[in-house]
Amino acid sequence: MKLRWSLLALALLALAAISAADREEEAIKQRLERVKDSDTGAWRKIPWTASLLDARRSSAREKKPLFLFTHDGNIETGRC
């Protein structure tokens, strides 16, 4: 009897794991589609400055936060 309940519990756990994996796979596929459909060139619309002082002045003048971005790589390829 214990073996029967153990096997039933194991089968239910396996079904739950498969179901969870299917839902996770679907969520990942949906997220990938949203990323593919997004505007990948939006970062080019940001008013970049090469000088931290100029950026601080613009930030104060526009009353917007300053975002400091540094990288070692090529931003065009996404490897930064």
C-alpha positions as CSV (number, residue, x, y, z in Angstrom):
1,M,0.0,0.0,0.0
2,K,2.8,2.4,0.9
3,L,4.5,1.6,-2.4
4,R,1.3,2.4,-4.3
5,W,1.0,5.8,-2.6
6,S,4.7,6.5,-3.1
7,L,4.4,5.8,-6.8
8,L,1.2,7.9,-7.1
9,A,3.0,10.8,-5.3
10,L,6.0,10.4,-7.6
11,A,3.8,10.4,-10.7
12,L,2.0,13.6,-9.5
13,L,5.3,15.3,-8.8
14,A,6.5,14.4,-12.2
15,L,3.4,15.8,-13.9
16,A,3.6,19.0,-11.8
17,A,7.3,19.4,-12.9
18,I,6.4,18.9,-16.6
19,S,3.6,21.4,-16.3
20,A,5.8,24.0,-14.6
21,A,8.5,23.5,-17.3
22,D,5.9,24.0,-20.0
23,R,4.6,27.3,-18.4
24,E,8.2,28.5,-17.9
25,E,9.1,27.7,-21.5
26,E,6.1,29.6,-22.7
27,A,6.9,32.6,-20.6
28,I,10.5,32.6,-21.9
29,K,9.2,32.5,-25.5
30,Q,6.9,35.4,-24.9
31,R,9.7,37.4,-23.3
32,L,11.9,36.7,-26.3
33,E,9.2,37.9,-28.7
34,R,8.8,41.2,-26.7
35,V,12.6,41.7,-26.8
36,K,12.7,41.0,-30.6
37,D,9.9,43.5,-31.2
38,S,11.4,46.2,-29.0
39,D,13.2,49.3,-30.2
40,T,16.9,48.2,-30.0
41,G,18.1,51.6,-31.1
42,A,16.3,53.5,-28.4
43,W,19.6,54.1,-26.6
44,R,20.7,56.3,-29.5
45,K,17.9,58.8,-28.6
46,I,19.6,59.5,-25.2
47,P,21.4,62.9,-25.2
48,W,24.9,61.4,-24.4
49,T,27.7,63.7,-23.3
50,A,31.4,62.9,-23.2
51,S,32.0,65.2,-20.2
52,L,30.7,64.5,-16.7
53,L,30.6,68.2,-16.0
54,D,28.4,68.8,-19.1
55,A,26.1,65.9,-18.0
56,R,25.8,67.4,-14.5
57,R,24.9,70.8,-15.9
58,S,22.2,69.2,-18.2
59,S,20.9,67.1,-15.3
60,A,20.5,70.2,-13.1
61,R,19.0,72.4,-15.8
62,E,16.5,69.7,-16.9
63,K,15.8,68.5,-13.3
64,K,16.4,64.9,-14.4
65,P,18.6,62.3,-12.9
66,L,22.1,61.6,-14.2
67,F,22.9,58.1,-15.3
68,L,26.6,57.4,-15.5
69,F,27.4,54.6,-18.0
70,T,30.9,53.3,-18.4
71,H,32.0,50.4,-20.6
72,D,34.9,48.5,-21.9
73,G,33.9,47.2,-25.3
74,N,31.8,48.1,-28.3
75,I,28.3,49.4,-27.5
76,E,27.3,48.8,-31.1
77,T,27.7,45.1,-30.8
78,G,26.2,44.9,-27.3
79,R,29.4,43.6,-25.8
80,C,30.2,46.1,-23.1
